[in-house]
């Protein structure tokens, strides 16, 4: 094979990989059995890799840097060599890995290639001997080589990581910026969790997603806001409105004030807010993952993603015209992507035709596949009557929540699409909302009868 070691990927790559073998125990578990110290091109890298492998074999976990230093003191007796390896361990410890996924992917592919080469040699020996009865062994060699890095990381003992499981804030949620809803979601969405905004067309899905992205950025998180239909300048102006309180149509007239405020926000914030417009109907989740990998490789680890909206993503493969299956597949891939990259994610989906006239939009009014509702951890719906649109109001409902209380309706809450202001002041359960509707209907009947009696009385007089 052309590349016999990691040298072709450079010195920094090898330091990053050793750092991950020590600090990222989940990744180390997937690759430690097949990563050979000889794959490194530096004698000290090789020695440290060997120490990590032997420690992992004995204790089934990665060593700490302190453990590595202790092992080096015991096993490396020559003073100069010991000093050099201690320096190297120090470099690995202080190294900041800016391209985690790139390093993991390249190392895994390299090891897969090496293992596949070894498997092919064994298969060739079987074929050269004409030992066709051992076909199953040959097949097993290939299968094992292809499974490098594919260990089940979702399996663990119920008693693992007790201290972190029992932390008060074990989820570390990212608020969406709507206080009443955040409280009911126990703080918002955590990494690996998926939320869905359900609304008819033109109600304000982009408004909600932009507010979520803006809130997370203001709290210092790295945010990726993906959209398919809007102009990037429109999204930028929405964020400027959130920061300044100046309506988008008035931003140009207040240019100096807006410019100063936006630059102040930029200077004082540790996070990043990345806007990315992508083509609709042709883009797949796999291609989106590649976009995220590129961002991470450039030094930004994404904490939260907003996705406007999931209905614009194409499935990876054809389902013979079965639109429901394809939508379910896309949503499942999106959920897997959140887990893989360890990010919180909000997306939006269109309501069906019946949702347009609904006072409260429910999950059975989701357009397309109901699997989108099944997969999401949280579903929040937004409904607006013509009168509510005119008054800048909406009815927001938590129709599903694996994180806290659901079945909650925020009736006639403030929802200003222009200023992106959303607040929740009134809450009702679905049952209470239906009771209120019936009470209002009875009041309307009573009032109508009173007006009729007045009219009859006036006519008689």
Secondary structure as GFF3:
##gff-version 3
##sequence-region A 1 461
A	DSSP	three_ten_helix	6	9	.	.	.	ID=ss1
A	DSSP	alpha_helix	11	23	.	.	.	ID=ss2
A	DSSP	alpha_helix	25	31	.	.	.	ID=ss3
A	DSSP	three_ten_helix	37	39	.	.	.	ID=ss4
A	DSSP	alpha_helix	43	59	.	.	.	ID=ss5
A	DSSP	alpha_helix	65	75	.	.	.	ID=ss6
A	DSSP	alpha_helix	79	94	.	.	.	ID=ss7
A	DSSP	alpha_helix	100	128	.	.	.	ID=ss8
A	DSSP	three_ten_helix	132	134	.	.	.	ID=ss9
A	DSSP	alpha_helix	135	146	.	.	.	ID=ss10
A	DSSP	alpha_helix	162	165	.	.	.	ID=ss11
A	DSSP	alpha_helix	179	184	.	.	.	ID=ss12
A	DSSP	beta_strand	194	199	.	.	.	ID=ss13
A	DSSP	alpha_helix	205	218	.	.	.	ID=ss14
A	DSSP	beta_strand	223	227	.	.	.	ID=ss15
A	DSSP	alpha_helix	232	244	.	.	.	ID=ss16
A	DSSP	three_ten_helix	248	250	.	.	.	ID=ss17
A	DSSP	three_ten_helix	252	254	.	.	.	ID=ss18
A	DSSP	alpha_helix	255	268	.	.	.	ID=ss19
A	DSSP	beta_strand	273	277	.	.	.	ID=ss20
A	DSSP	alpha_helix	285	297	.	.	.	ID=ss21
A	DSSP	beta_strand	304	308	.	.	.	ID=ss22
A	DSSP	three_ten_helix	310	312	.	.	.	ID=ss23
A	DSSP	alpha_helix	323	341	.	.	.	ID=ss24
A	DSSP	beta_strand	344	350	.	.	.	ID=ss25
A	DSSP	three_ten_helix	353	357	.	.	.	ID=ss26
A	DSSP	three_ten_helix	363	365	.	.	.	ID=ss27
A	DSSP	alpha_helix	371	375	.	.	.	ID=ss28
A	DSSP	beta_strand	378	383	.	.	.	ID=ss29
A	DSSP	alpha_helix	386	391	.	.	.	ID=ss30
A	DSSP	beta_strand	393	401	.	.	.	ID=ss31
A	DSSP	beta_strand	408	416	.	.	.	ID=ss32
A	DSSP	beta_strand	421	423	.	.	.	ID=ss33
A	DSSP	beta_strand	428	429	.	.	.	ID=ss34
A	DSSP	alpha_helix	430	460	.	.	.	ID=ss35
###
